[in-house]
Amino acid sequence: VSCMAENRLPPGVVYRPVSEEEVGTYPQVSYRFLPKPCMQCDDPPCVPACPYEATWKRKDGIVEIDYALCVGCEKCIPACPYGSRHKDDGYFWTENTPGQGKMPYEGLPVYEWGKKTTRDEEAGPMDKVRKCHFCLHRIERGLLPQCVTTCIGRATYFGDLEDPSSLVAELIKQPNVMRLKEEAGTQPRVYYLV
């Protein structure tokens, strides 16, 4: 919810879906909740899939989308083995209500990728492909991503994997670490402690 509010996500666009799965066998059954943001892959298949060079990997490892270059062709969506990309089809939460598209919060700017735009302007995200960006607009100001600061279970960590003294670098050395779909060869940079 905090991600949706922070990034003013419209219906149909989810940056951090959480899947729920049953683990174990009766009577030792429990649930595991697995958030699935963009994996910020070291070898992202979405980059070569974009014919307009609107997607690329930054030096810091974040896979970025330039809304000014994205034409919404959606070729990057099936290229992502994690289902992390979504098209902003232009819907509003007030769809089919008397205030459709007229609520003040629907016109507020978005700050994705560190650029202030409104959702419907030419360089904005409407009719483009969107994805998690680890709240780049926050981390560039020295803040943590919104999902990390609001996780009531304190189950989400963020940091520099290249810094061997960082907490996340220490955590991924644990034996209970996994990454999703490693067989895809994308080298995801999101790790799970299970």
The 8 nearest C-alpha neighbors of each residue, nearest first, counted from 0:
[[1, 3, 2, 4, 5, 146, 15, 149],
 [0, 2, 4, 3, 5, 146, 145, 149],
 [3, 1, 5, 0, 4, 146, 6, 145],
 [2, 4, 8, 0, 1, 6, 7, 5],
 [3, 5, 7, 1, 2, 6, 0, 8],
 [6, 4, 2, 3, 7, 1, 145, 8],
 [5, 7, 8, 3, 4, 2, 109, 111],
 [8, 6, 4, 3, 5, 9, 109, 105],
 [7, 9, 3, 6, 12, 10, 4, 13],
 [8, 10, 91, 12, 90, 11, 7, 92],
 [11, 9, 12, 90, 92, 91, 8, 13],
 [10, 12, 9, 13, 87, 85, 86, 88],
 [13, 11, 85, 10, 9, 8, 87, 14],
 [14, 12, 15, 16, 11, 8, 85, 3],
 [15, 13, 131, 130, 36, 16, 12, 83],
 [14, 16, 36, 35, 13, 34, 17, 131],
 [17, 15, 35, 34, 13, 14, 18, 36],
 [18, 16, 34, 33, 35, 32, 15, 19],
 [19, 17, 33, 32, 34, 16, 20, 35],
 [18, 20, 32, 31, 33, 17, 30, 21],
 [19, 21, 31, 30, 22, 32, 18, 33],
 [20, 22, 30, 29, 31, 23, 28, 19],
 [21, 23, 29, 30, 28, 20, 31, 24],
 [24, 22, 28, 27, 29, 21, 25, 26],
 [25, 23, 28, 27, 26, 22, 29, 21],
 [26, 24, 27, 28, 23, 29, 22, 21],
 [25, 27, 28, 24, 23, 29, 22, 21],
 [28, 26, 25, 24, 23, 29, 22, 21],
 [29, 27, 23, 24, 25, 26, 22, 21],
 [28, 30, 22, 21, 23, 31, 27, 20],
 [31, 29, 21, 20, 22, 32, 19, 28],
 [30, 32, 20, 19, 33, 21, 22, 29],
 [31, 33, 19, 18, 17, 20, 30, 34],
 [32, 34, 18, 17, 35, 31, 19, 20],
 [35, 33, 17, 16, 15, 36, 18, 32],
 [34, 36, 15, 16, 17, 33, 37, 83],
 [37, 35, 15, 14, 131, 38, 83, 34],
 [36, 38, 83, 131, 39, 130, 35, 14],
 [37, 39, 187, 189, 40, 188, 36, 35],
 [40, 38, 61, 37, 62, 188, 187, 60],
 [41, 39, 187, 43, 42, 38, 186, 185],
 [40, 42, 186, 43, 187, 185, 39, 60],
 [41, 43, 185, 40, 186, 44, 184, 187],
 [42, 44, 40, 45, 185, 46, 41, 39],
 [45, 43, 46, 78, 47, 79, 42, 48],
 [44, 46, 75, 48, 78, 43, 79, 47],
 [47, 45, 54, 55, 48, 44, 49, 43],
 [48, 46, 49, 45, 44, 50, 52, 43],
 [47, 49, 45, 75, 46, 74, 50, 78],
 [50, 48, 47, 51, 52, 75, 46, 74],
 [51, 49, 52, 48, 47, 53, 74, 46],
 [50, 52, 53, 49, 68, 69, 70, 54],
 [53, 51, 54, 49, 50, 55, 68, 46],
 [52, 54, 68, 65, 69, 51, 64, 49],
 [55, 53, 64, 46, 52, 63, 49, 65],
 [54, 56, 46, 63, 62, 57, 53, 64],
 [55, 57, 62, 61, 60, 63, 58, 54],
 [56, 58, 60, 59, 61, 62, 55, 63],
 [57, 59, 60, 56, 61, 62, 55, 41],
 [58, 60, 57, 61, 56, 62, 159, 161],
 [61, 59, 57, 58, 56, 62, 39, 41],
 [62, 60, 57, 39, 56, 59, 63, 132],
 [63, 61, 56, 39, 55, 57, 60, 54],
 [62, 64, 55, 54, 56, 61, 65, 57],
 [65, 63, 54, 53, 66, 55, 62, 69],
 [66, 64, 53, 67, 68, 69, 54, 63],
 [65, 67, 69, 122, 68, 124, 123, 64],
 [66, 68, 122, 65, 69, 121, 123, 53],
 [69, 67, 53, 66, 65, 70, 51, 52],
 [70, 68, 66, 53, 71, 67, 127, 65],
 [69, 71, 72, 127, 68, 126, 51, 66],
 [70, 72, 127, 73, 69, 128, 126, 86],
 [71, 73, 70, 74, 69, 127, 75, 128],
 [72, 74, 71, 75, 76, 128, 86, 77],
 [75, 73, 76, 72, 48, 49, 77, 78],
 [74, 76, 45, 78, 48, 73, 49, 77],
 [75, 77, 84, 73, 78, 74, 79, 85],
 [78, 76, 79, 75, 74, 80, 82, 73],
 [79, 77, 75, 45, 76, 44, 80, 48],
 [78, 80, 81, 77, 82, 76, 45, 44],
 [81, 79, 82, 78, 77, 183, 180, 83],
 [82, 80, 83, 79, 37, 35, 38, 180],
 [83, 81, 79, 84, 80, 76, 77, 85],
 [84, 82, 37, 81, 130, 36, 79, 85],
 [83, 85, 130, 76, 129, 82, 128, 86],
 [86, 84, 129, 128, 12, 130, 87, 83],
 [85, 87, 128, 127, 88, 129, 126, 12],
 [88, 86, 126, 125, 89, 127, 128, 12],
 [89, 87, 126, 86, 90, 125, 127, 11],
 [88, 90, 125, 87, 126, 91, 9, 119],
 [89, 91, 88, 10, 9, 94, 92, 87],
 [92, 90, 93, 94, 9, 100, 10, 89],
 [91, 93, 94, 10, 9, 90, 99, 100],
 [92, 94, 99, 91, 96, 95, 98, 100],
 [93, 95, 99, 91, 92, 96, 90, 100],
 [96, 94, 99, 93, 97, 98, 92, 91],
 [95, 97, 99, 98, 93, 94, 92, 100],
 [96, 98, 99, 95, 93, 94, 101, 100],
 [99, 97, 101, 96, 102, 100, 93, 94],
 [100, 98, 93, 94, 96, 101, 97, 95],
 [99, 101, 102, 98, 91, 105, 93, 94],
 [102, 100, 98, 99, 103, 105, 106, 93],
 [101, 103, 105, 104, 100, 98, 99, 106],
 [104, 102, 105, 106, 101, 107, 100, 98],
 [105, 103, 107, 106, 102, 101, 7, 108],
 [106, 104, 103, 102, 107, 100, 101, 91],
 [105, 107, 104, 103, 108, 117, 118, 102],
 [106, 108, 104, 105, 117, 109, 103, 118],
 [109, 107, 117, 116, 115, 106, 110, 118],
 [108, 110, 116, 115, 117, 111, 6, 118],
 [111, 109, 115, 114, 113, 136, 112, 116],
 [110, 112, 113, 109, 114, 136, 135, 6],
 [111, 113, 114, 135, 136, 110, 63, 132],
 [114, 112, 136, 111, 110, 135, 115, 139],
 [115, 113, 110, 112, 111, 116, 109, 136],
 [114, 116, 110, 109, 108, 113, 117, 111],
 [117, 115, 108, 109, 123, 114, 118, 110],
 [116, 118, 108, 119, 120, 109, 123, 107],
 [117, 119, 123, 124, 125, 120, 116, 109],
 [118, 120, 125, 117, 123, 121, 124, 122],
 [119, 121, 123, 122, 117, 118, 116, 125],
 [120, 122, 123, 119, 67, 66, 124, 125],
 [123, 121, 67, 66, 120, 124, 116, 68],
 [124, 122, 118, 120, 121, 116, 119, 117],
 [123, 125, 127, 118, 66, 126, 87, 122],
 [126, 124, 87, 119, 127, 89, 118, 123],
 [127, 125, 87, 88, 71, 89, 124, 86],
 [128, 126, 71, 124, 125, 87, 86, 69],
 [127, 129, 86, 85, 71, 87, 84, 73],
 [128, 130, 85, 84, 86, 127, 87, 124],
 [131, 129, 84, 14, 83, 132, 85, 37],
 [132, 130, 14, 37, 133, 36, 15, 129],
 [131, 133, 134, 135, 130, 61, 63, 62],
 [132, 134, 135, 144, 131, 138, 61, 145],
 [135, 133, 144, 132, 137, 136, 138, 145],
 [134, 136, 138, 137, 133, 132, 112, 139],
 [135, 137, 113, 134, 139, 138, 112, 111],
 [138, 136, 142, 135, 140, 134, 139, 144],
 [139, 137, 142, 141, 135, 140, 143, 136],
 [138, 140, 137, 141, 136, 135, 142, 113],
 [141, 139, 138, 137, 142, 136, 135, 143],
 [142, 140, 138, 139, 137, 143, 136, 144],
 [143, 141, 138, 137, 140, 144, 139, 145],
 [142, 144, 138, 145, 137, 147, 148, 141],
 [145, 143, 134, 147, 133, 146, 137, 138],
 [144, 146, 148, 147, 2, 149, 143, 1],
 [147, 145, 149, 144, 148, 150, 2, 1],
 [146, 148, 155, 145, 144, 150, 149, 156],
 [149, 147, 145, 146, 150, 143, 144, 153],
 [148, 150, 146, 147, 151, 145, 1, 153],
 [151, 149, 153, 152, 147, 148, 146, 155],
 [150, 152, 153, 149, 154, 148, 147, 155],
 [151, 153, 154, 150, 155, 149, 147, 148],
 [154, 152, 150, 151, 155, 147, 156, 149],
 [153, 155, 152, 150, 156, 151, 147, 192],
 [156, 154, 147, 153, 150, 157, 146, 152],
 [157, 155, 147, 167, 154, 158, 153, 166],
 [158, 156, 167, 155, 147, 143, 159, 144],
 [157, 159, 167, 160, 165, 156, 166, 168],
 [158, 160, 161, 162, 165, 167, 168, 157],
 [159, 161, 168, 162, 167, 158, 163, 165],
 [160, 162, 159, 163, 168, 165, 164, 158],
 [163, 161, 160, 164, 165, 159, 168, 158],
 [164, 162, 168, 165, 161, 160, 169, 166],
 [163, 165, 162, 166, 168, 169, 167, 161],
 [166, 164, 168, 162, 167, 163, 169, 159],
 [165, 167, 169, 168, 170, 164, 158, 156],
 [166, 168, 170, 169, 165, 158, 171, 160],
 [169, 167, 160, 165, 166, 163, 170, 171],
 [168, 170, 166, 167, 172, 171, 165, 164],
 [171, 169, 167, 172, 168, 173, 166, 192],
 [170, 172, 173, 168, 169, 176, 167, 190],
 [173, 171, 170, 169, 174, 168, 176, 175],
 [172, 174, 171, 175, 170, 176, 169, 192],
 [175, 173, 176, 172, 171, 177, 192, 193],
 [174, 176, 193, 173, 192, 177, 191, 171],
 [177, 175, 192, 191, 174, 173, 171, 193],
 [178, 176, 191, 190, 192, 175, 179, 193],
 [177, 179, 190, 191, 181, 180, 189, 187],
 [178, 180, 181, 177, 187, 190, 81, 189],
 [181, 179, 182, 183, 178, 80, 184, 81],
 [182, 180, 183, 179, 184, 178, 186, 185],
 [181, 183, 180, 184, 185, 179, 186, 178],
 [184, 182, 181, 185, 180, 80, 186, 179],
 [185, 183, 182, 186, 181, 42, 180, 187],
 [184, 186, 42, 40, 183, 187, 43, 41],
 [187, 185, 41, 40, 184, 42, 181, 188],
 [188, 186, 40, 38, 189, 185, 39, 41],
 [187, 189, 40, 39, 38, 190, 186, 41],
 [190, 188, 38, 187, 178, 191, 39, 37],
 [191, 189, 178, 177, 188, 176, 192, 171],
 [192, 190, 177, 176, 193, 178, 189, 175],
 [191, 193, 176, 175, 177, 190, 171, 170],
 [192, 175, 191, 176, 177, 31, 174, 190]]
